[in-house]
Amino acid sequence: MIMNTLETFLDAIAATRKVWLLEAMTGMFAMLEDADGNSYIPIWESEALAKKAAVEDWEGYEVTEMGFSELAVWLKELTRDEIDIAVSPEKDGEIMAIASSNFRKWVKPLSDDSYHEEPEEDGDDDFDYGDGWAEQW
């Protein structure tokens, strides 16, 4: 049953090249945690399913879409942060988890290069550290 659900999910997002998420505020997405403390970002294959999930703890969250180009970059960050993906979580708390690194391997070949992140403001450190008393990280 789980494999059929995963195949259906992957087929649906491959056709549209996007996923749907719930966003509390810009850049702050709904998350789940299991009993072992593992974190997951829930994603859905359609806007309708994501809207249906925006209740209870997620009431007031906005449904937002993310294309594969951005998703591929984001999954790299999630892998680094040890956050995985929960595929279309059910209201009863059951989730189908996919490791972010594995999901990125599947998404990356289907993405294009249309998404580019803005450089972070704090990435360039112009502070004068003097003559060797401190080094940039």
C-alpha positions in Angstrom: 0.0 0.0 0.0 2.8 2.5 0.9 4.6 1.8 -2.3 1.5 2.5 -4.4 1.0 5.8 -2.5 4.6 6.8 -3.1 4.4 5.9 -6.7 1.2 7.9 -7.1 2.8 10.9 -5.3 5.9 10.8 -7.4 4.0 10.5 -10.6 1.8 13.5 -9.7 4.7 15.8 -8.8 6.7 14.6 -11.8 3.9 15.7 -14.0 3.6 19.2 -12.5 7.3 19.7 -11.4 6.1 21.2 -8.1 5.0 20.3 -4.6 2.7 22.1 -2.1 3.6 23.1 1.5 2.0 24.9 4.4 3.8 28.1 5.3 3.2 30.0 8.6 5.2 33.0 7.4 7.7 33.6 4.7 10.2 30.8 4.9 8.7 29.2 8.0 7.0 25.9 7.0 4.9 23.4 8.8 6.9 20.7 10.5 6.3 17.4 12.1 8.4 15.5 14.7 8.3 11.8 15.5 8.6 10.1 18.9 12.4 9.8 18.4 12.8 13.6 17.8 13.3 13.3 14.0 12.0 16.3 12.1 10.0 16.3 8.8 8.7 18.9 6.4 5.3 17.7 5.1 4.7 18.2 1.4 1.7 17.4 -0.8 1.2 16.7 -4.5 -1.7 19.1 -4.9 -3.0 22.4 -3.6 -6.3 20.7 -2.6 -4.6 18.1 -0.4 -2.4 20.8 1.3 -5.5 23.0 1.9 -7.3 20.0 3.4 -4.4 19.6 5.9 -4.4 23.3 7.0 -6.4 22.6 10.1 -5.9 22.3 13.8 -2.2 23.0 14.5 -1.8 24.3 11.0 -4.9 26.4 10.9 -4.1 29.8 9.4 -1.1 28.5 7.5 -0.9 29.5 3.8 -0.7 26.9 1.1 2.3 27.6 -1.1 3.8 25.9 -4.1 7.5 25.1 -4.7 8.9 24.2 -8.1 11.5 21.5 -8.5 14.3 24.0 -9.2 13.9 25.6 -5.8 13.0 22.3 -4.1 16.3 20.7 -5.2 18.3 23.6 -3.6 16.1 23.4 -0.5 16.5 19.7 -0.1 20.2 20.2 0.1 19.7 22.5 3.0 17.3 20.1 4.7 19.8 17.3 4.3 22.4 19.4 6.0 20.0 20.2 8.8 18.9 16.6 9.2 15.3 17.3 8.3 13.5 14.8 6.1 10.3 14.9 4.0 6.9 13.6 5.1 4.9 12.7 2.0 1.2 13.8 2.2 0.8 13.1 5.9 -2.5 11.8 7.0 -4.6 13.4 9.7 -4.2 10.3 11.9 -0.5 11.1 12.3 0.8 8.4 9.9 3.6 9.6 7.6 5.6 8.2 4.8 9.1 9.5 5.3 11.7 10.1 2.6 15.3 11.1 3.4 15.9 14.6 2.0 19.1 13.4 0.4 17.3 10.6 -1.4 14.4 12.8 -2.5 16.9 15.4 -3.8 18.5 12.7 -6.0 15.1 12.0 -7.5 14.1 15.7 -7.9 17.4 17.1 -9.2 17.4 15.5 -12.7 13.8 16.8 -13.1 14.6 20.3 -12.1 15.9 23.2 -14.2 18.2 26.0 -13.2 15.5 28.7 -13.0 15.8 29.2 -9.2 18.7 31.2 -7.8 19.1 32.1 -4.2 19.9 35.7 -3.2 23.3 35.9 -1.5 22.9 36.3 2.3 23.6 39.7 3.7 25.7 38.4 6.5 27.8 36.2 4.1 30.4 38.9 3.5 32.2 40.0 6.6 33.8 43.5 6.1 34.9 43.9 9.7 38.6 44.8 10.1 40.0 42.1 12.4 43.4 43.8 12.7 46.7 42.0 12.4 45.9 38.3 13.1 44.2 38.6 16.5 41.1 37.0 15.0 40.4 35.2 11.8 37.2 35.0 9.7 35.4 31.6 10.0 
